[in-house]
Amino acid sequence: MLNNPALNEDLSPFHDGEQAVQERLGARGIETWARHAIRDHMPEQHRSFYAALPHLVVAARDAQGRPWATVLTGRDGFVRSPDPRRLAIDARPPSGDALEHAFKDGDDIGILGIEFTTRRRNRINGRLATSTATGLEIDVEQTFGNCPQYIHARGPQYVDGHRAGAPRRGRTLTDRQMAFIATADTLFIASGYRGLGDNPAYGMDASHRGGEAGFVEVIDGKRIRFPDYAGNNRYNSIGNITLDPRAGLLFVDFATGSMLQLTGRAFVEWNAAQTENTPETGRAVTLEIEEVVALPHALPLHWDTDAGMVRSLRLIEKTPESADVTSFVFEARDGGPLPEFVAGQHLPIELSIPGTDSKVTRTYSLSGAPGTQRYRISVKREAKGLVSRFLHDSLETGAIIEAEAPGGDFTLPKGAEPLVLVSAGVGVTPMVSMLHALAEHAGDRPVHFVHGARDGAHHPFAEEVRALASKHPNVSVRVVYSRPRDKDLAGRDYDDEGHIDAGMLAALTDARAAQYLICGPMGFLADVTDGLVRRGIESDRIHTETFGPHQAPAIQQPR
């Protein structure tokens, strides 16, 4: 099993192409984390997640070996999990779909489960075990949570009396299709690689890409280009493309249920010409189109594109928390109620920034107490961060922004088991929200709050955390500074010098009975997770979240 390092010391969850890209982009540290977070079976929470979905994105190859992506839909329960290693889907592609006659036993299949209303998503890579006239059964080889960044909230509704239009095929995009792609905010990509031998890292991937409307550039009727925004650092799609350039793209018209499928050859521009769509990574992917399939009104689902939008928010407080972190507190612009959130969840916000042609969306963890009818986010200022610089330097009290409903499943496990909340840097933000909740409702549950920072100047919420802990006899706090200042040494506002490690955490409580929630940079996450597992702590007890360039939850391990 991939989440058992004792059995798989030499087995990487990534193939050579993925590893090469990770090495090139300085992300090889993700492998340590991935050995525990990428599983060869579905935990119960993943199985329940899939069973509640009204649609799935599926990636596979046609008879010519070309990748395509499609959407399968069904009524409640059309997706089932007979056991943790099997997913059953009671649906087939619609008539005229590029994958209508695909799906043979043993084929590689990529599955993306995505819940637009909450931005949860989970991926499965596997093999087709059984294909019938009415459905598919998939043998699971890899399953893992995925990044919620750039997912636009929208709610699905079934359409009574649905009738699909006639499918159309072509070799180039029509003017109407080009115009549609040029306004899209979402696409799905099918890619894959299978080398010699039997390696669970091989297979098909179904992946999501999103951005502001217009993030896809239509070069001409045979070429489109989209930015490779910072995400989860696994680089599955790009890793596949470096070894097998064949790829498929899917665009969905969420208002009508129409689909536009493309297949062709993709290549990565590592140093793409700077445009407003590629300011963060400088990378882009271009698809040279070989075939187009248009499926008008193919899906019996339509999506409400404003499903996640809440009322406008007014900034009422702006408070520096440390040398580089500032908190922003918002209330509803009209004074009305706001959707409740659960400690650990995040808030997508939408900003109009001077010099940009469209609104910019970012997702930040909520750091305040639930149930207050206020949303607090706490943002680290990044020297090259478009949004973080705008928030720190330009957004003042009284300013109005837009936001979507809070979401995410990096939340507190239920029960009475000891909790160990572990963070580094700005990863402390969801942990402070959790501590607010626990200070009110922890009961007799032991809670250990452990945070690592560079020094006292870079330690946000120090007084707030100590004050919360003082209210509850079962809450303890431990602070670790890696480079304390002379002022810190004199005041002793920290407990240890150095770095948080698994040994330190395991010594806090009955290690194997505790639940661990960890948030921070990827290297920190990987080291701590690996150390805990090596001490015999079950991976299901370790819940992780890391932040990307925007302090957004970039990688999650859903429970």
C-alpha positions as CSV (number, residue, x, y, z in Angstrom):
1,M,0.0,0.0,0.0
2,L,1.3,3.4,-0.9
3,N,0.6,4.8,2.5
4,N,2.8,2.2,4.2
5,P,6.4,3.2,3.8
6,A,7.7,0.0,5.3
7,L,6.5,-1.8,2.3
8,N,7.4,0.7,-0.3
9,E,10.7,2.4,0.5
10,D,11.8,2.4,-3.1
11,L,8.4,2.9,-4.8
12,S,7.7,6.5,-5.9
13,P,4.0,7.5,-6.3
14,F,5.3,9.6,-9.3
15,H,6.6,8.4,-12.7
16,D,9.8,9.6,-14.4
17,G,8.1,12.5,-16.1
18,E,6.4,13.9,-13.0
19,Q,9.7,13.5,-11.1
20,A,11.6,15.4,-13.8
21,V,9.2,18.3,-13.7
22,Q,9.3,18.4,-9.9
23,E,13.1,18.4,-10.0
24,R,13.1,21.2,-12.5
25,L,10.7,23.3,-10.5
26,G,12.2,22.6,-7.1
27,A,9.3,20.5,-5.8
28,R,10.8,17.1,-5.1
29,G,10.1,17.5,-1.4
30,I,6.5,16.6,-2.2
31,E,7.3,13.0,-2.6
32,T,7.8,12.4,1.1
33,W,4.3,13.8,1.7
34,A,2.8,12.0,-1.2
35,R,3.9,8.5,0.0
36,H,1.4,8.9,2.8
37,A,-1.3,11.1,1.2
38,I,-1.6,9.2,-2.1
39,R,-3.4,6.0,-1.3
40,D,-4.2,2.7,-3.1
41,H,-7.7,2.6,-1.7
42,M,-10.5,5.0,-0.9
43,P,-11.1,5.9,2.8
44,E,-14.7,5.9,3.9
45,Q,-14.9,9.7,3.5
46,H,-13.8,9.5,-0.1
47,R,-16.3,6.7,-0.9
48,S,-19.1,8.8,0.6
49,F,-17.9,11.9,-1.3
50,Y,-18.2,10.1,-4.7
51,A,-21.5,8.5,-3.8
52,A,-23.1,12.0,-3.3
53,L,-21.9,13.5,-6.6
54,P,-24.3,14.1,-9.6
55,H,-21.4,14.1,-12.1
56,L,-17.9,12.9,-12.7
57,V,-15.1,14.0,-15.0
58,V,-13.6,11.0,-16.8
59,A,-10.4,10.8,-18.8
60,A,-9.6,7.9,-21.2
61,R,-8.3,7.1,-24.7
62,D,-10.1,6.3,-27.9
63,A,-9.3,3.5,-30.2
64,Q,-6.4,5.5,-31.7
65,G,-4.9,6.1,-28.3
66,R,-5.9,9.7,-28.2
67,P,-6.8,11.2,-24.8
68,W,-10.3,12.7,-24.3
69,A,-12.2,14.0,-21.3
70,T,-15.9,13.8,-20.7
71,V,-18.6,14.2,-18.0
72,L,-20.7,11.3,-16.8
73,T,-23.9,12.2,-14.9
74,G,-26.7,10.4,-13.1
75,R,-29.3,10.6,-10.4
76,D,-28.5,10.1,-6.7
77,G,-26.4,7.0,-6.2
78,F,-25.2,6.6,-9.8
79,V,-21.7,6.3,-8.3
80,R,-21.1,3.5,-5.8
81,S,-18.1,2.1,-4.0
82,P,-18.6,-1.6,-3.4
83,D,-15.3,-1.7,-1.5
84,P,-12.4,0.7,-0.9
85,R,-10.6,-0.4,-4.1
86,R,-13.6,-0.3,-6.5
87,L,-15.7,2.5,-7.9
88,A,-18.9,1.6,-9.9
89,I,-20.5,4.2,-12.2
90,D,-24.0,3.6,-13.6
91,A,-23.6,5.8,-16.6
92,R,-22.0,5.9,-20.1
93,P,-21.0,8.9,-22.3
94,P,-23.7,10.6,-24.3
95,S,-24.3,9.7,-27.9
96,G,-21.7,11.2,-30.2
97,D,-19.2,11.7,-27.3
98,A,-15.5,11.2,-28.3
99,L,-15.4,8.3,-25.7
100,E,-18.8,6.8,-26.6
101,H,-17.1,3.6,-28.0
102,A,-14.1,3.6,-25.7
103,F,-13.7,1.8,-22.3
104,K,-12.4,-1.7,-22.8
105,D,-11.5,-3.9,-19.9
106,G,-8.1,-3.1,-18.6
107,D,-8.0,0.4,-20.0
108,D,-6.4,3.2,-18.0
109,I,-9.1,5.6,-16.5
110,G,-8.7,8.9,-14.8
111,I,-11.5,10.1,-12.5
112,L,-12.0,13.6,-11.1
113,G,-14.8,14.0,-8.5
114,I,-15.5,17.7,-8.1
115,E,-18.2,19.3,-5.9
116,F,-18.4,22.8,-7.3
117,T,-20.6,24.2,-4.4
118,T,-17.9,23.4,-1.8
119,R,-14.8,23.3,-4.1
120,R,-14.0,19.8,-2.8
121,R,-12.3,17.5,-5.3
122,N,-10.7,14.2,-5.3
123,R,-8.9,12.2,-8.0
124,I,-8.7,8.5,-8.8
125,N,-6.4,6.8,-11.2
126,G,-7.1,3.2,-12.1
127,R,-8.0,0.5,-14.6
128,L,-11.3,-0.4,-16.1
129,A,-12.4,-3.7,-14.5
130,T,-15.7,-4.1,-16.2
131,S,-17.5,-2.3,-19.0
132,T,-21.2,-2.9,-19.7
133,A,-23.9,-1.2,-21.8
134,T,-25.0,0.7,-18.8
135,G,-21.9,1.5,-16.8
136,L,-18.3,1.0,-15.7
137,E,-16.4,-0.5,-12.8
138,I,-13.0,0.9,-11.9
139,D,-10.2,-0.8,-10.0
140,V,-8.5,2.0,-7.9
141,E,-4.7,2.3,-8.1
142,Q,-4.2,5.8,-6.7
143,T,-6.5,8.2,-5.0
144,F,-5.8,11.6,-3.5
145,G,-7.3,15.0,-2.6
146,N,-6.7,18.0,-4.8
147,C,-6.2,21.7,-4.8
148,P,-9.4,23.9,-4.4
149,Q,-7.7,26.9,-5.9
150,Y,-9.4,28.4,-9.0
151,I,-12.6,26.4,-8.6
152,H,-15.6,28.6,-9.4
153,A,-18.6,27.7,-7.2
154,R,-21.7,26.7,-9.1
155,G,-24.7,24.6,-8.2
156,P,-26.1,21.8,-10.5
157,Q,-29.7,21.3,-11.3
158,Y,-31.3,18.5,-13.4
159,V,-33.3,19.6,-16.4
160,D,-36.6,17.9,-16.9
161,G,-37.3,16.7,-20.5
162,H,-33.7,17.1,-21.4
163,R,-32.9,16.6,-25.1
164,A,-29.4,16.6,-26.6
165,G,-28.6,18.2,-29.9
166,A,-26.8,16.6,-32.8
167,P,-23.1,16.1,-32.2
168,R,-20.6,17.7,-34.6
169,R,-17.0,16.8,-35.4
170,G,-14.3,18.9,-37.1
171,R,-10.6,19.4,-37.4
172,T,-10.5,23.1,-36.4
173,L,-12.5,25.4,-34.1
174,T,-15.3,27.4,-35.5
175,D,-15.6,31.1,-34.8
176,R,-18.4,30.4,-32.3
177,Q,-16.3,27.8,-30.5
178,M,-13.3,30.1,-30.4
179,A,-15.5,32.8,-28.8
180,F,-16.8,30.4,-26.2
181,I,-13.3,29.2,-25.2
182,A,-12.1,32.8,-25.0
183,T,-14.7,33.5,-22.2
184,A,-14.3,30.2,-20.3
185,D,-13.2,30.1,-16.6
186,T,-12.9,26.3,-16.4
187,L,-11.4,23.5,-18.4
188,F,-10.6,19.8,-17.8
189,I,-7.5,18.1,-19.1
190,A,-7.0,14.4,-19.9
191,S,-3.4,13.2,-20.1
192,G,-1.6,10.0,-19.4
193,Y,1.6,7.9,-19.6
194,R,2.2,4.2,-19.3
195,G,5.7,2.9,-19.3
196,L,7.0,-0.6,-19.1
197,G,6.0,-2.8,-16.2
198,D,3.1,-2.5,-13.8
199,N,3.5,0.8,-11.8
200,P,0.5,2.5,-10.1
201,A,2.1,5.8,-11.0
202,Y,1.2,5.1,-14.7
203,G,-2.2,5.7,-16.1
204,M,-4.6,8.4,-17.1
205,D,-5.2,11.6,-15.2
206,A,-8.3,13.8,-15.2
207,S,-7.5,17.3,-14.0
208,H,-9.1,20.7,-13.5
209,R,-7.8,24.0,-14.6
210,G,-9.5,27.3,-13.7
211,G,-8.9,31.0,-13.8
212,E,-10.6,34.3,-14.5
213,A,-12.9,34.3,-17.5
214,G,-10.7,34.6,-20.5
215,F,-7.7,32.8,-18.9
216,V,-7.5,30.6,-22.1
217,E,-6.0,32.3,-25.1
218,V,-7.3,31.3,-28.5
219,I,-4.3,31.7,-30.8
220,D,-6.2,30.5,-33.9
221,G,-8.6,27.7,-34.9
222,K,-5.9,25.0,-34.4
223,R,-4.1,26.3,-31.2
224,I,-5.1,27.3,-27.8
225,R,-2.9,28.2,-24.8
226,F,-3.5,28.4,-21.1
227,P,-1.3,29.3,-18.1
228,D,0.0,26.8,-15.7
229,Y,-0.8,28.5,-12.4
230,A,0.8,27.4,-9.2
231,G,-1.1,24.5,-7.6
232,N,-0.4,21.3,-5.8
233,N,3.2,20.8,-6.9
234,R,2.5,17.2,-8.1
235,Y,2.6,18.3,-11.8
236,N,0.7,15.2,-12.9
237,S,-0.5,16.6,-16.2
238,I,2.7,18.4,-17.2
239,G,4.7,15.3,-16.2
240,N,2.5,13.2,-18.5
241,I,2.9,15.6,-21.3
242,T,6.7,15.6,-21.1
243,L,6.7,11.9,-21.8
244,D,3.5,11.6,-24.0
245,P,2.4,14.9,-25.6
246,R,-1.1,13.6,-26.5
247,A,-3.7,15.4,-24.4
248,G,-7.4,16.2,-24.5
249,L,-9.3,19.2,-23.2
250,L,-12.9,19.6,-22.2
251,F,-14.9,22.8,-22.0
252,V,-18.4,22.7,-20.5
253,D,-21.1,25.4,-21.1
254,F,-22.4,25.3,-17.5
255,A,-25.5,27.3,-18.5
256,T,-26.7,24.8,-21.2
257,G,-25.0,21.5,-20.4
258,S,-23.1,21.6,-23.8
259,M,-19.6,20.1,-24.1
260,L,-16.7,20.9,-26.4
261,Q,-14.1,18.2,-26.5
262,L,-10.6,18.7,-28.1
263,T,-7.7,16.3,-28.6
264,G,-4.3,16.9,-29.9
265,R,-0.7,17.4,-28.9
266,A,0.4,19.6,-26.0
267,F,3.7,21.2,-25.2
268,V,4.9,23.2,-22.2
269,E,6.3,26.7,-22.6
270,W,8.6,26.9,-19.6
271,N,9.4,30.5,-20.2
272,A,6.2,31.7,-21.8
273,A,6.0,35.3,-23.0
274,Q,4.6,37.4,-20.1
275,T,0.9,38.2,-20.4
276,E,-1.7,39.0,-17.8
277,N,-2.5,35.3,-17.7
278,T,1.1,34.1,-16.9
279,P,2.5,36.5,-14.3
280,E,3.0,34.0,-11.5
281,T,4.9,31.0,-13.0
282,G,5.9,32.1,-16.5
283,R,4.7,28.7,-17.7
284,A,1.9,27.9,-20.2
285,V,0.6,24.9,-22.0
286,T,-0.3,25.0,-25.7
287,L,-2.6,22.4,-27.4
288,E,-2.3,21.9,-31.1
289,I,-5.7,20.6,-32.0
290,E,-6.2,17.5,-34.1
291,E,-10.0,16.9,-33.7
292,V,-13.0,18.7,-32.2
293,V,-16.2,17.2,-30.9
294,A,-19.1,19.5,-30.1
295,L,-22.0,18.1,-28.1
296,P,-24.9,20.6,-27.8
297,H,-27.0,20.2,-24.6
298,A,-25.3,16.9,-24.0
299,L,-25.7,16.9,-20.2
300,P,-29.0,16.8,-18.3
301,L,-27.4,19.2,-15.8
302,H,-27.3,22.9,-15.8
303,W,-25.2,24.9,-13.3
304,D,-26.0,28.1,-11.5
305,T,-22.8,30.1,-12.0
306,D,-23.6,32.4,-9.0
307,A,-24.2,29.5,-6.6
308,G,-21.3,30.4,-4.3
309,M,-21.5,34.2,-4.4
310,V,-22.6,35.8,-1.1
311,R,-23.4,39.5,-0.5
312,S,-20.7,42.1,-0.8
313,L,-18.4,42.4,2.2
314,R,-17.1,45.6,3.9
315,L,-13.7,45.8,5.5
316,I,-14.2,46.9,9.1
317,E,-10.8,46.1,10.6
318,K,-7.2,45.9,9.3
319,T,-4.7,44.7,11.9
320,P,-1.0,43.9,11.6
321,E,-0.3,40.5,13.3
322,S,3.4,40.3,12.6
323,A,6.1,41.8,10.4
324,D,4.6,40.3,7.3
325,V,1.1,39.1,8.2
326,T,-2.0,41.4,8.4
327,S,-5.6,40.4,9.3
328,F,-8.6,41.7,7.5
329,V,-12.0,41.5,9.1
330,F,-15.2,41.8,7.0
331,E,-18.9,42.1,7.6
332,A,-21.8,41.9,5.2
333,R,-22.1,45.2,3.3
334,D,-25.8,45.5,4.1
335,G,-25.4,44.3,7.7
336,G,-27.3,41.1,7.0
337,P,-26.3,37.5,8.0
338,L,-23.4,35.7,6.4
339,P,-23.2,32.0,5.7
340,E,-21.7,30.2,8.7
341,F,-18.3,28.6,8.4
342,V,-16.5,25.7,10.2
343,A,-13.1,26.3,11.8
344,G,-10.4,25.4,9.3
345,Q,-12.4,26.4,6.2
346,H,-11.3,29.0,3.6
347,L,-12.9,32.0,2.0
348,P,-12.7,32.8,-1.8
349,I,-12.6,36.6,-2.3
350,E,-12.8,38.6,-5.5
351,L,-11.0,41.9,-6.0
352,S,-10.8,44.7,-8.5
353,I,-7.2,45.7,-8.7
354,P,-6.0,48.7,-10.7
355,G,-4.1,47.7,-13.8
356,T,-5.9,44.4,-14.2
357,D,-8.6,44.0,-16.9
358,S,-10.8,41.7,-14.8
359,K,-11.5,40.8,-11.2
360,V,-8.9,38.6,-9.5
361,T,-9.9,35.7,-7.2
362,R,-7.9,34.3,-4.3
363,T,-8.7,31.8,-1.5
364,Y,-7.5,32.4,2.1
365,S,-8.0,30.4,5.2
366,L,-10.4,31.9,7.8
367,S,-8.5,32.8,11.0
368,G,-11.3,34.1,13.2
369,A,-13.9,32.5,15.5
370,P,-16.9,30.8,13.9
371,G,-20.3,32.0,14.7
372,T,-19.5,35.7,14.9
373,Q,-21.0,36.9,11.6
374,R,-17.6,38.2,10.6
375,Y,-15.0,36.8,8.3
376,R,-11.3,37.2,9.2
377,I,-8.5,36.3,6.8
378,S,-4.9,36.8,7.6
379,V,-2.5,37.3,4.7
380,K,1.2,37.2,4.4
381,R,2.6,39.9,2.2
382,E,4.6,38.4,-0.7
383,A,7.1,40.7,-2.5
384,K,5.8,39.5,-5.9
385,G,2.2,38.7,-4.8
386,L,-0.3,40.7,-6.8
387,V,-3.1,40.3,-4.4
388,S,-1.2,40.2,-1.1
389,R,0.5,43.5,-2.0
390,F,-2.8,45.1,-2.9
391,L,-4.4,43.9,0.4
392,H,-1.5,45.1,2.5
393,D,-0.7,48.4,0.7
394,S,-4.0,49.6,-0.7
395,L,-7.1,48.0,0.9
396,E,-8.4,50.2,3.7
397,T,-11.3,50.0,6.1
398,G,-14.6,50.8,4.4
399,A,-13.5,49.1,1.2
400,I,-16.0,46.7,-0.5
401,I,-15.0,43.3,-1.9
402,E,-17.0,40.3,-3.2
403,A,-16.8,36.8,-1.7
404,E,-18.1,33.4,-2.2
405,A,-19.4,31.1,0.5
406,P,-16.7,29.5,2.8
407,G,-15.7,25.9,2.0
408,G,-13.2,23.2,2.5
409,D,-12.9,20.1,4.6
410,F,-9.7,20.7,6.6
411,T,-11.8,20.7,9.8
412,L,-11.6,19.3,13.3
413,P,-12.2,15.5,13.6
414,K,-15.1,14.7,15.9
415,G,-14.6,12.6,19.0
416,A,-12.7,12.9,22.3
417,E,-9.2,11.8,21.1
418,P,-6.3,14.2,21.8
419,L,-5.8,16.8,19.2
420,V,-2.4,18.1,18.1
421,L,-2.6,21.3,16.0
422,V,0.7,21.9,14.2
423,S,1.6,24.9,12.0
424,A,4.6,26.8,10.6
425,G,4.6,30.3,9.2
426,V,1.3,31.6,7.9
427,G,0.0,28.0,8.2
428,V,-1.1,29.1,11.6
429,T,-4.2,30.8,10.2
430,P,-6.7,27.9,10.1
431,M,-5.3,26.6,13.4
432,V,-6.2,29.9,15.2
433,S,-9.7,29.5,14.0
434,M,-9.7,25.9,15.3
435,L,-8.4,27.0,18.6
436,H,-11.2,29.6,18.9
437,A,-13.7,26.8,18.4
438,L,-12.0,24.4,20.8
439,A,-11.6,27.0,23.5
440,E,-15.4,27.2,23.6
441,H,-16.4,23.6,23.0
442,A,-13.4,21.3,23.7
443,G,-14.8,19.9,26.9
444,D,-12.3,17.4,28.4
445,R,-10.6,16.8,25.1
446,P,-6.8,17.4,25.3
447,V,-5.5,20.0,22.8
448,H,-1.9,20.7,22.0
449,F,-1.2,23.8,19.9
450,V,2.3,23.8,18.4
451,H,3.6,26.6,16.1
452,G,6.9,27.3,14.5
453,A,8.1,30.7,13.4
454,R,11.4,32.4,12.5
455,D,11.4,34.8,15.5
456,G,9.1,37.0,17.6
457,A,8.7,39.5,14.8
458,H,7.4,36.9,12.4
459,H,5.0,35.2,15.0
460,P,1.4,36.2,14.3
461,F,-1.3,35.7,16.9
462,A,1.2,35.1,19.7
463,E,-0.9,36.9,22.4
464,E,-4.2,35.8,21.0
465,V,-3.2,32.1,21.1
466,R,-1.9,32.4,24.7
467,A,-5.1,34.1,25.8
468,L,-7.3,31.4,24.2
469,A,-5.3,28.7,25.9
470,S,-5.5,30.3,29.3
471,K,-9.3,29.9,29.1
472,H,-9.2,26.1,28.9
473,P,-7.2,23.9,31.2
474,N,-6.9,21.1,28.6
475,V,-5.2,23.4,26.0
476,S,-1.4,23.6,26.0
477,V,0.8,25.8,23.7
478,R,4.3,25.2,22.5
479,V,6.2,27.7,20.4
480,V,9.4,27.0,18.5
481,Y,11.6,29.7,17.0
482,S,14.2,28.8,14.4
483,R,16.2,32.0,14.7
484,P,15.3,33.9,17.8
485,R,16.4,37.5,18.2
486,D,18.2,38.9,21.2
487,K,14.9,40.4,22.3
488,D,13.2,37.0,22.1
489,L,16.0,35.4,24.1
490,A,15.5,38.0,26.8
491,G,11.8,37.8,26.9
492,R,11.6,34.0,26.4
493,D,8.3,34.2,24.6
494,Y,9.0,30.9,23.0
495,D,9.6,27.4,24.4
496,D,12.2,25.8,22.0
497,E,14.8,26.9,19.5
498,G,15.1,25.0,16.3
499,H,12.4,23.3,14.2
500,I,9.3,21.2,15.0
501,D,9.8,17.5,14.4
502,A,7.8,14.4,14.8
503,G,9.6,13.3,18.0
504,M,8.6,16.5,19.7
505,L,4.9,16.0,18.7
506,A,4.8,12.3,19.6
507,A,6.1,13.2,23.1
508,L,3.2,15.5,23.8
509,T,0.5,12.9,24.3
510,D,-0.5,9.3,23.6
511,A,0.9,9.6,20.1
512,R,-1.0,6.7,18.5
513,A,-4.3,7.7,19.9
514,A,-4.1,11.4,18.9
515,Q,-5.4,13.1,15.8
516,Y,-2.8,15.4,14.0
517,L,-3.8,18.5,12.0
518,I,-0.8,20.0,10.2
519,C,-0.6,23.1,8.0
520,G,2.5,24.8,6.6
521,P,5.0,24.8,3.7
522,M,5.4,21.6,1.7
523,G,8.9,20.7,3.1
524,F,7.7,21.1,6.7
525,L,4.5,19.1,5.9
526,A,6.5,16.3,4.3
527,D,9.1,16.0,7.1
528,V,6.6,16.0,9.9
529,T,4.1,13.6,8.2
530,D,6.9,11.2,7.3
531,G,8.3,11.3,10.9
532,L,4.9,10.6,12.4
533,V,4.2,7.6,10.1
534,R,7.6,6.2,10.9
535,R,6.7,6.3,14.5
536,G,3.7,4.0,13.9
537,I,1.0,6.6,13.7
538,E,-1.7,5.6,11.2
539,S,-1.8,7.9,8.2
540,D,-5.6,8.3,8.6
541,R,-4.9,10.1,11.9
542,I,-2.8,12.7,10.0
543,H,-4.7,15.5,8.4
544,T,-2.7,18.0,6.3
545,E,-3.0,21.2,4.4
546,T,-0.4,23.4,2.9
547,F,-0.5,26.8,1.3
548,G,0.7,28.0,-2.1
549,P,1.9,31.4,-3.3
550,H,-1.4,33.0,-2.2
551,Q,-1.6,31.4,1.2
552,A,-4.5,29.4,-0.3
553,P,-5.0,25.8,0.8
554,A,-3.0,24.2,-2.0
555,I,-2.9,20.6,-1.1
556,Q,-5.4,18.8,1.1
557,Q,-5.8,15.3,2.4
558,P,-9.6,15.0,2.8
559,R,-10.8,12.8,5.6
